[in-house]
């Protein structure tokens, strides 16, 4: 897996958990105090995030951080 695929897979997993919790991108962005475009960019694999953002995402969605890295092959 190359870096671009890694970012896309992370974004797919984020979208999965966001939809599972029935959050819109706007609702999740509000919880993180960021713009909705930021969430969209992460989900599309266009944005790098920090550990702090990863932690905020896991708290906002209510899941463990490691689950964002369990990619389907």
C-alpha positions as CSV (number, residue, x, y, z in Angstrom):
1,X,0.0,0.0,0.0
2,X,1.4,3.4,-0.9
3,X,0.8,6.6,1.0
4,X,-2.0,7.9,-1.2
5,X,-3.9,4.6,-0.7
6,X,-3.2,4.8,3.0
7,X,-4.8,8.3,3.2
8,X,-7.8,7.1,1.1
9,X,-8.3,4.1,3.2
10,X,-8.2,6.2,6.4
11,X,-10.8,8.5,4.9
12,X,-13.1,5.6,3.9
13,X,-12.9,4.4,7.5
14,X,-13.6,7.8,8.9
15,X,-16.6,8.2,6.6
16,X,-17.8,4.7,7.7
17,X,-17.8,5.6,11.4
18,X,-19.2,9.0,10.8
19,X,-22.2,7.6,8.9
20,X,-22.6,4.8,11.4
21,X,-23.0,7.5,14.1
22,X,-25.4,9.3,11.7
23,X,-23.3,12.5,11.7
24,X,-23.1,14.8,8.7
25,X,-19.8,16.2,7.8
26,X,-21.0,19.5,9.2
27,X,-22.0,18.0,12.5
28,X,-18.6,16.3,12.9
29,X,-16.8,19.5,11.9
30,X,-18.7,21.4,14.5
31,X,-17.7,18.9,17.2
32,X,-14.0,19.3,16.1
33,X,-14.4,23.1,15.6
34,X,-13.2,22.9,12.0
35,X,-14.7,23.7,8.7
36,X,-16.8,20.9,7.0
37,X,-14.4,21.1,4.0
38,X,-11.7,19.8,6.3
39,X,-13.7,16.7,7.1
40,X,-14.4,16.2,3.4
41,X,-10.7,16.5,2.5
42,X,-9.8,13.9,5.2
43,X,-12.5,11.5,3.9
44,X,-11.2,11.9,0.3
45,X,-7.6,11.3,1.3
46,X,-6.5,14.9,0.5
47,X,-5.6,16.0,4.0
48,X,-2.9,15.0,6.5
49,X,-4.0,15.1,10.1
50,X,-2.2,15.4,13.4
51,X,-2.4,13.0,16.3
52,X,-4.4,15.7,18.1
53,X,-7.0,15.7,15.3
54,X,-7.0,11.9,15.3
55,X,-7.7,11.9,19.0
56,X,-10.5,14.5,18.6
57,X,-12.0,12.4,15.8
58,X,-12.0,9.3,18.0
59,X,-13.6,11.1,20.9
60,X,-16.2,12.9,18.8
61,X,-17.2,9.6,17.0
62,X,-16.9,7.5,20.2
63,X,-14.5,4.8,18.9
64,X,-10.9,3.8,19.6
65,X,-8.2,5.4,17.4
66,X,-6.8,2.1,16.2
67,X,-10.1,1.3,14.5
68,X,-9.4,4.0,11.9
69,X,-6.4,1.9,10.8
70,X,-8.1,-1.5,10.3
71,X,-8.4,-1.4,6.5
72,X,-10.2,-4.0,4.4
73,X,-8.0,-5.5,1.8
